[in-house]
Amino acid sequence: MSTENTSHKDSERNSFIYVVAALAALNGLLFGFDTGVISGAMLYIRETFELATILGYSMSPSYVEGVIVSGAMIGAIIGAALGGRLADRLGRRRLILVGAVIFFVGSLIMAIAPTVEVLIVGRIVDGIGVGFASVVGPLYISEISPPKIRGSLVSLNQLTITSGILIAYLVNYAFSSGGEWRWMLGLGMIPAAVLFAGMLFMPESPRWLYEQGREADAREVLSRTRAESQVAAELREIKETIRTESGTLRDLLQPWVRPMLIVGIGLAVFQQVTGINTVMYYAPTILESTGFEDTASILATVGIGVVNVVMTVVAVLLIDRTGRRPLLLTGLGGMTVMLAVLGAVFYLPGLSGGLGWLATGSLMLYVAFFAIGLGPVFWLLIAEIYPMEVRGTAMGTVTVLNWAANLLVSLTFLRLVEVFGQSGTFWLYGALTLLALVFCYQLVPETKGRSLEEIEADLRETTLGTGAERPDAVQSDD
């Protein structure tokens, strides 16, 4: 075959890989849109409904607001709990299609909700779709991507999460003048429809196909995403690591898997309890306390969304060059400093003027450091560090815990502010971020440049052999 033909085939393969990854990454856009859109919509939902009762029971307005915001987290916990096993049984592609339909239905329910209770139901349904997306999106991309660019492609999922948040902020701003929160929430139907339509034409994960005994189909998919010389070798690697039965929760507790289960759980919880979604869900509310009006606070939130997207692009460009650990540790260090500054700013009297802008700048820098570290690296690592036998189950388990921590933070933020004030709350998040930094430095491995099968083989060797104590044992040969 001529060099020109080989180059043409390589170009076609690369184009196909990026199209598949970009479409699958729309799962992240649904995730991000849901996260961002409720922050602006809540400013106007308060004006439509009396937030004092749920099902006839009297409650404080801040608690009802927390329940509305957290409804999606409840649904996401359900979706993530089911998503891992469903991804193993139905296949990655089918579950993406199911999740898109569920998200579409949830957005429709919210848009037409006549009562607070129906709105909460819509948020829960919406959240189930998000829960599926948060499990299966990174999983599908990691299994269909070549090792050399897997980090960048899986990180596209995080880029679309941040893009979804920014789009939601722009939608909020566009409809803020009329307070049209129903349009804000209902427009989530559009990306759900695009995801469903696009995935109808995409292939299934080659690893899942092989696990189902469909070797010919797996080979065909690999031939569209790998050079011909790589297909046979990767099929052999898959065959060596494949198991005859799906992994269970009990399998996650095997001694050689347990260290990475601890890493995944730690990252899942720390990603949330370090406070990121207090900014995403309550940014307009936080900025209102600095003296901004409703529309101005939403516009300032758009600036935070832009920073989030830009720094996620930086992370995508760097993650396969610098590695996972350097970005993770740098991001956590910066977040710790910014949370300390935010606490100090809110501790000082009078947030108008210069202090208000300092608070806004600190929020932006905090989001920037999250976007280059803990944001993308968490989703990438949990798609890399688990063996094929339990990958779906493991990702489902840690994603459930991620959403549970998200639920805890979103339900408690307003209450923490009431009890400790904004300064004390940000300092608490800062202390937890410092703890996360220590945890990651000690335990999180480097996986840059390794195939998923090589990572599994190294994990077995280092855990069952002499290298179990080395956090960097799973690392690149580059």
C-alpha positions, 0 to 999 in steps of 0.5 A: 500500500502506498504512503499516500493511501496509508496517510489517507486511511489514517486521516479517515480513522482519525476523523471518525474517532473524533466524530464518535468521541464528540457525539458521545461527549454530548452526554457531558453537555446534558450533564453540564446544561442541567447543572448550570441552567437551574442556577439562573432559573431558581431566581425566577422560580421563586417568583412563580411558586410559593416555596413554603410547602411540598405535598402540603407540608410546611418547609422553609423556602431555602429548604424547598429551593434546595430540594428543587436544585437537588432533585436532579442529584437524586435522579442522578444517583438512581441513574448512576446506580443502575447505569454501570450494570446496564452499560454491561448488559445493554451495551454502552451505545444503547444506554446512551440512547436510553439516557438521551430519551429520559433527559428529553422527557425530564426537560419537557416535564420541567418546562410545563410543570404546574406545581413545585411537586411536578417540577421536582419530579421533572428534575428527578427524571432529568437527573436519571438521564444525567446519571446514565450519561455521567457513567456511560459517556466516559466509559464509551469514549475510553473503550473506543479511543486509541491509547495515545489520545485517550486522555484528550478524547475522554476529557472532551466529556469534561469539555462538553460538561463545561460547555453545557454549563456555559450554554446554560448560563447564556440561555439564562441570560437570554431569558432573564429579562422576562424571567422565562424559567420554563424556556430555560429548563425546556431547552435541554430537549435540544441537545438530548435530541441531537445526542439520540439522533447522532448515536443511532449511527455510531458503533458499539464499544469494541471491548463490550462486543468482544465480551458478548462473543462478537469478535468479528464485530469488535474487529470491525470497529477496531479497524475503523479506529486503529491502524491495521497493525494495531488491531490484532494486538489490541484484540489479543490484549482484550482477550487476555483481560476479558472475563467470562462473567460480569463483575459484581460489587463483591468483585470490587473488593478483591485485594488487587482491585481495592486500592483503585476502588479507594482512589475512585471513591476518594476522587468522587467524593472530593470532586464535590465536597471541595465545593465546585457545585455550590458555584455552579448551582448557586453562583447568581445567589452568591454574586447577589450577596456581593451587590449584583442585581439579578440580571447582572449576577447572571451575566457575571456567571457567564464570565465564570462559565467562559473561564470554565470552558477555556481552562478545560480546553487547556486541560484537554491539550495538556492531559496526554502531555503532562500527565494526570497527576501534575494537572490534578495536584496543581489544580487542587493547590490553586483551589485551596488558595482561592477558597482561603481568599474567598473566605477572607473576602466574605469575612471582611465587612461591606462586599460592594465595590472592590471587595465584590469584584475580588470575590468574583475574580476569586470565584473565577480563579477557583473554577479555573483551577478546578477545570484544569485538574479535579474536573477532567482528571476524575472522569478520565481516571475512573474510565482508566483504572478499573479492570474490564471485568468490573469497569462498568460496575466500578464506574457506576459505584463511584459515580453514585458516590459522586452524585451522593456527595453532590446531593449533600453539598447542594442540600447543605450549602444554604444551611451552612451559610446560615450557620457559619456564614459564607466565609466559614463555609468557604474555609470549610471547603478549603480545608477539605480541598487541602485534604484532597490534595494530600490524598491525591499526592499519596494514592492517585497513579499516573496512567498517561500513555498506557493501554487499558490492558497495560494499566490492568496488568500493572495494577495486578503486578504492583498490588499483588507484588512488591510495588503496591505502595507506590502511587506512581506505579501505573505510569507511562513508559514515555 
